[in-house]
Structures are given as C-alpha cells and as structure tokens.
Amino acid sequence: MQIKKIALIGVGLIGGSFALGLKKAGFDASIVGIDRDAQALKVAKTLGIIDEIAASFEQAITGADLVVLAIPVAQTSQILTLILPFLDANTIVTDTGSTKAEVVATARLVMGRRSQQFIPAHPIAGREINGPQAALADLFIGKKIVITQLSENKASDVELVAHLWTLCHAKIHYLSPEE
C-alpha cells in the first residue's frame, strides 16, 4: 500500500516527532493535522510538522491512508467514534498510547469488525516538555516501539506501520496488548 495522506490527530511531541522523522527520512506523503488546540496546529504548520491544518475530522480523515492517534489514552473512545464514519475500508489506524489492553478493548468496542484496521503501537520515548515546539525529527532514533498486533490485523498493515517507525530509526518490538 502506498501512503499518500496521513491524518495526524494530535500534533504535539509524539505525533509531531513521528511526522518530522518521516519527513527527515524522505517519506513523501501529505500530512494533515488536527488537534484540539488551534494554536498548536498553527505552530505545527509553521514548523513543517504538518502540511495542512484540517478544520474537521471529516476533512482530516477522508482520503487518508493512515490515521495516527497521538492523543491521551482517555480520549481514544471519543476520537475513534468521531473518525469512524470517515474511515475508508483500507485506512489503517494506529495509536501511540502507553497502555494497550484498555486501548485495544476500546478499539474493538467502538470499531467492531473494523478493528482489524487498528494497529496498536507505543513509542517508548519522550521529553520533559510537550507540544509541537518540543517535537524532534530524531526523537525515536534507537528507541523501542512496541507494536501489539491484534489477531484480526492484516500482516501487511502491521508491516506497514512497523516500516514507518523504522523510517524514524526506531527499534520494533512485538508484544501482546496485555504484556
């Protein structure tokens, strides 16, 4: 699958660093950002983290090949509910949340059969500051990224998500959501 459009939900430290890491690697996709903080979106656009600011979830998600949820875990249910109507059948959704069992249960509940499109992931990286101004293209170099593949995931989708993280020079590890 060729990624032409990425919808980045949450343009702060983790989401912003992922976008910058891909751009530094020469990955050529349009990155559209949406965030609850309008000022963060402006900063992310100015810093080149995102190419476009979306005014709505519909605008962000429609036509996206990949959706990255770089949001607090507690917002997962709400955001998945909001984006679900706009997801294409082949759109891959991944997250960056730190807890996986809860996130997976939420994704399965909200997405139903479409949970096969959800590839849970967790980068083990961070900084003492946050927001788009804290994003670094090199944040994930040598850092572990845990992918918690679901039984219903397509192997090719999991491989694609892993590939994107390796473009950011992260080290991929696979664990179960419970682990």
C-alpha positions as CSV (number, residue, x, y, z in Angstrom):
1,M,0.0,0.0,0.0
2,Q,1.3,3.4,-0.9
3,I,0.7,6.1,1.7
4,K,-0.3,9.4,0.1
5,K,-2.1,11.0,3.0
6,I,-1.5,10.7,6.8
7,A,-4.0,12.2,9.2
8,L,-2.2,13.2,12.4
9,I,-4.6,13.6,15.3
10,G,-2.5,15.3,17.9
11,V,0.4,17.4,16.7
12,G,2.4,17.5,20.0
13,L,5.7,15.9,21.0
14,I,5.0,12.3,19.9
15,G,2.8,12.9,16.8
16,G,5.0,15.8,15.7
17,S,8.2,13.9,16.2
18,F,6.7,11.0,14.1
19,A,5.8,13.3,11.3
20,L,9.2,15.0,11.4
21,G,11.0,11.7,11.5
22,L,9.2,10.5,8.4
23,K,9.9,13.8,6.6
24,K,13.6,13.6,7.5
25,A,13.7,10.1,6.1
26,G,12.3,11.5,2.8
27,F,8.9,9.9,3.1
28,D,6.7,11.6,0.6
29,A,3.1,11.8,2.0
30,S,0.9,14.8,2.7
31,I,0.4,15.1,6.5
32,V,-2.8,16.7,7.6
33,G,-3.1,17.7,11.2
34,I,-6.0,18.1,13.6
35,D,-5.7,19.0,17.3
36,R,-8.0,20.4,20.0
37,D,-5.5,23.3,20.3
38,A,-5.8,25.7,17.4
39,Q,-2.5,27.4,18.4
40,A,-0.7,24.1,18.4
41,L,-1.9,23.5,14.8
42,K,-0.5,26.9,13.7
43,V,2.8,26.1,15.4
44,A,2.9,22.6,13.8
45,K,2.3,24.1,10.3
46,T,4.9,26.8,10.8
47,L,7.5,24.2,12.0
48,G,6.7,22.0,9.0
49,I,5.3,19.1,11.1
50,I,2.1,19.2,9.1
51,D,1.4,20.3,5.5
52,E,-2.2,21.2,6.1
53,I,-4.5,22.1,9.0
54,A,-7.8,20.2,8.9
55,A,-10.9,22.1,10.0
56,S,-12.8,18.9,10.9
57,F,-12.4,15.2,11.4
58,E,-14.1,14.6,8.1
59,Q,-11.6,16.8,6.3
60,A,-8.6,15.1,8.1
61,I,-9.8,11.5,7.7
62,T,-11.4,11.5,4.2
63,G,-8.9,10.0,1.8
64,A,-6.3,9.2,4.5
65,D,-4.3,6.0,4.1
66,L,-3.1,6.2,7.6
67,V,-4.5,7.8,10.8
68,V,-2.2,8.3,13.7
69,L,-3.8,8.9,17.1
70,A,-1.2,10.8,19.1
71,I,-3.7,11.6,21.9
72,P,-4.1,10.8,25.6
73,V,-5.4,7.2,26.1
74,A,-8.5,8.5,27.8
75,Q,-9.6,10.2,24.5
76,T,-9.3,7.1,22.4
77,S,-13.0,6.1,22.6
78,Q,-14.2,9.6,21.8
79,I,-11.8,10.1,18.9
80,L,-12.4,6.7,17.3
81,T,-16.2,7.3,17.5
82,L,-15.7,10.7,15.7
83,I,-13.5,9.4,13.0
84,L,-15.1,6.0,12.3
85,P,-17.7,7.4,9.8
86,F,-15.0,8.8,7.6
87,L,-12.6,5.9,7.5
88,D,-12.2,4.1,4.2
89,A,-12.2,0.3,4.3
90,N,-8.4,0.2,3.7
91,T,-7.4,3.1,6.0
92,I,-5.0,1.9,8.7
93,V,-5.4,3.5,12.2
94,T,-2.6,3.3,14.7
95,D,-2.0,5.0,18.1
96,T,0.8,6.0,20.3
97,G,-0.9,5.4,23.7
98,S,1.1,4.0,26.6
99,T,-1.5,1.4,27.8
100,K,-2.6,-1.2,25.3
101,A,-5.1,-3.6,26.9
102,E,-7.5,-0.7,27.5
103,V,-6.9,0.8,24.1
104,V,-7.4,-2.5,22.3
105,A,-10.7,-3.2,24.2
106,T,-11.9,0.3,23.3
107,A,-10.9,-0.1,19.7
108,R,-12.7,-3.4,19.4
109,L,-15.8,-2.0,21.1
110,V,-16.0,1.2,19.0
111,M,-14.8,-0.2,15.7
112,G,-16.4,-3.6,15.8
113,R,-15.5,-5.7,12.8
114,R,-13.3,-2.8,11.6
115,S,-10.9,-3.2,14.5
116,Q,-8.8,-5.2,12.0
117,Q,-7.8,-1.7,10.7
118,F,-6.4,-0.7,14.1
119,I,-2.7,-1.4,14.7
120,P,-1.8,-0.6,18.4
121,A,1.6,0.8,18.9
122,H,3.6,2.6,21.7
123,P,6.8,4.5,21.3
124,I,8.9,4.4,24.4
125,A,10.3,7.9,24.0
126,G,9.6,11.3,25.3
127,R,10.9,14.6,26.7
128,E,10.2,16.8,29.7
129,I,8.4,19.3,27.5
130,N,5.5,18.8,25.2
131,G,3.6,20.4,22.3
132,P,4.7,20.8,18.7
133,Q,7.6,23.0,19.6
134,A,9.1,20.1,21.5
135,A,8.9,17.7,18.5
136,L,12.2,16.4,17.2
137,A,12.9,14.5,14.0
138,D,15.4,12.4,15.9
139,L,13.3,11.6,18.9
140,F,12.8,7.9,18.0
141,I,16.3,7.0,16.9
142,G,17.3,3.8,18.7
143,K,14.1,3.9,20.8
144,K,11.8,1.0,21.2
145,I,8.4,1.0,19.5
146,V,6.1,-1.7,20.8
147,I,3.5,-3.0,18.3
148,T,0.8,-5.0,19.9
149,Q,-0.6,-6.8,16.8
150,L,-4.2,-8.0,17.1
151,S,-5.3,-11.4,15.9
152,E,-7.6,-9.7,13.3
153,N,-4.9,-7.4,11.9
154,K,-3.7,-8.0,8.3
155,A,0.0,-8.8,8.4
156,S,0.7,-6.3,5.6
157,D,-0.9,-3.5,7.7
158,V,1.3,-4.4,10.7
159,E,4.3,-4.5,8.4
160,L,3.5,-1.0,7.0
161,V,3.2,0.5,10.5
162,A,6.5,-1.1,11.5
163,H,8.1,0.1,8.4
164,L,7.1,3.7,9.1
165,W,8.6,3.5,12.6
166,T,11.8,2.1,11.2
167,L,12.0,5.1,8.9
168,C,12.2,7.1,12.1
169,H,15.1,4.7,13.1
170,A,13.1,3.1,15.9
171,K,13.6,-0.5,17.1
172,I,10.4,-2.6,16.6
173,H,9.3,-4.9,19.4
174,Y,6.2,-7.0,19.3
175,L,4.2,-7.8,22.5
176,S,0.7,-8.8,23.3
177,P,-1.6,-6.0,24.5
178,E,-1.6,-7.5,28.0
179,E,2.2,-7.6,28.1
